[in-house]
Amino acid sequence: MLSNPWSGLLQGAGEYLRYTAGRRGLDPDRARELREFLDRWDGRTLTSSRR
């Protein structure tokens, strides 16, 4: 799931990915990537819910 966050998000693992992105010990670059994916996901789901 960490190698393909989109797949995890589609399967409902958003909370786990958010937790993981903020977890101590995670590589800072990997945490940044996860936060970017989550931000994009949030924007995507917000846009689609407005339709």
N, C-alpha and C positions, 0 to 999 in steps of 0.2 A: 504494500500500500504506500509505503514511503517513496518507492521508486516511481510510482505513478499515482500521484494524489488525486487526479481527476477520477480515476476508477473508484478510489475510496470514497470520494465525495458523492459520486453517483449512487453508491451503495449505502449512504447514510452515516459515514464515519467522520463527519465534520468535527464533532466534539473531540474525538480521539486525536485528530490531526491538530486541532487547536491546542489541546493539552500538550501534545508532543512538540509543537513549535515553541512552546514556552518552557519546556523542560530543561533543567540544568544538565549540563554535560553533552547536550546535542551540539554538533558542529555548528558554529555560528552561520556559516554559509548555507548549510542545509536548513537551519531554522528560518533564515531570511527567505529562502526559496519557498518554504511551506507557507509563510505569512503572505508572500506575493500570490501564491495560488489561491489561498483563502480569500484574499482581498478581491481577486478577479472573480472567484466563485460568488462571493457576496454581491458584487455588482451585477453579475449575470442573473442570479436568482431574484434580486430586487427588481431588475428591469423586466424579467419575464412575469413577475407577479403583478406588475402594474398594467399588463395588457388585458 
